[in-house]
């Protein structure tokens, strides 16, 4: 049985270990997190003895290799340090994306893993999402001819942008990483995988335009709970975190469990009054962009375009794959693919119906199938092996080059491999 230790038991750590428990009981053996309340949850969910619960990472690593795989699901800026320590301790890794926050750190992790002959599974879970695996199958069938261009739009969603990239952990790029890496390395990775080719050049433009102090309404307070606009502002923390849960009875868990381990009205009010998630979106320390477009030229002459926008009502991805003899399109909300060879009847693939048992497990089922694949590999079964660090480095190199381009007002960048 493949066993796991967890470094960082936040939202992603809880999610992955929940899936592990579903697939094989009693295989999460140790957890390290500075939050004792999170450790109590880990203990209860996974029956972990006290001596395998750690608040100090130095003590955790000092114990040596406690399991086969270490899940590194800490903050972006910690990934490099934690990944290197875990590799040196003898672990294989399940490493949350992004791999690290700089090109140099990404490559250091990659070469360290190669030197130590350790596996790293990067959480580029969209490669495992049925929505994208069916697109890949259609492309690879050859019946549409070669791909000419792909247009992919990531609708981050207004509240997700506010939660994660204005108030939250990925708001300030100096503390995390640029949006094109922190959020969109998923999308760049999918484009590379679907195209089956390397990116030759990239150019990008975008900016932070709305979520700035100059756009704060006259008379607004710097914290939502004290603001006269808390009932009407579209970005009101009160409306999203409290009103939806307790007045409109939308039983959200994530992202409310980021604010507090026990979701009660009292705890959420306290978190909004005192913590970062109660700040006015126009009065934060954020610098992450709220819109960005990126163009890619592949070595085979194909092209792709990625739009990232904060300004959508529902978080989803839309894709159009334009081939020489047909096209494929769809969005992850509808979860259907519209496939047509030119001059022929359209075929609709209902991905949701085909994968209904897993679509609710995060990223359209991608989280579930990633964990399943890792466990199956350890048992010697035939697996897909889609998210090795060898596969995932390229999207990061391209992402960092795209950010250089954006800062240079769209100047084309050639990718150096």
FENVEN-V343342 format. One line per field, one symbol per residue. phi: phi as a letter, one per 30 degrees, with the letter a starting at -180 (. if undefined). psi: psi as a letter, one per 40 degrees, with the letter a starting at -180 (. if undefined). burial: I if it has 16 or more other C-alpha atoms within 10 Angstrom, else O. A space follows every 10 residues. Layout:
phi = ???
psi = ???
burial = ???
This chain:
phi = .dcbcbcjcd eddddddddd dddadhccca bbadcddddd dddddbhcde dccbccddde dddidcadbc dcbcdedced dddddddddj ddbccdddea cbeddeddde dddddchcdb cddddddcde eddddddddd didciddcab cbccddiedd eddccbccdc dcddcbaded cdccdedddd dddddiaddc bbbablaccd dbedcddeid ddbddccdcd cbddcddddd dcdddccchc ddcdcdddda dcdbeddded dddccddcdd dcbccdbddc aabbcbccdd jdbbbbccbd cbdbdabcbb cccdblbbbl bdddibcccb deicddcccd ddddbddbdd cjhijdeddd deddddddci ddbdhdbdde dcdedddddd dddededchj ddbddcc
psi = hhiiihhgfa dddddddddd dddhifehdi hhhehddddd dddddefhid eehhehdddd deeaheidhh hhfaideedd ddddddddee iiihhiiidi eidddddddd dddddefiih hifgeddehd ddddddddde deeeaihdih hhhhgdhddd ddddeddaee dhddebiidd dddedddddd dddddfiihd iiiiiiihdd gideehihei iehddeieed edheehdddd dddddedefh gichededdi dhgidddddd ddddideeih eefifieiie ihihihhide eiiihhhhhe gidhhihiih hhideaihii ieddfihhhh hheiiihhhg ddddfdeeee fhffeddddd ddddddddee ihidfdfidd dedddddddd dddddddffe hhhhhh.
burial = OIIIIIIIII OIIIOIIIII OOOOOOIIII IIIOOOOIIO OIIOOIOIOO OIIIIOIOOI IOOOIIIIII IIIIIIIIII OIIIIIIIII IIIIIIIIII IIIOIIIIII OOIOOOOOII IIIIIIIIII IIIIIIOIII OOOIIIIIII IIIIIIIIII IIIIIIIIII IIIOOIIIII IIIIIIIIII IIIIIOOIII IIIIIIOOOO IIOOOIOOOI IIIIIIIOII OOIOIIIIIO IIIOIOOOOO OOOOOIOIIO OOOOOOOIIO IIIOOIIIII IIIIIIIIII IIIIIIIIOO OIIIIIIIII IOOOIIIIII IIIOIIIIII IIOOIIIIII IOOOOOOOII IIOOIOOIIO IOIIIIIIII IIIIIIOOOO OOOOOIIIIO IIIIIIIIII IIIIIIOOOI OIIIIOO
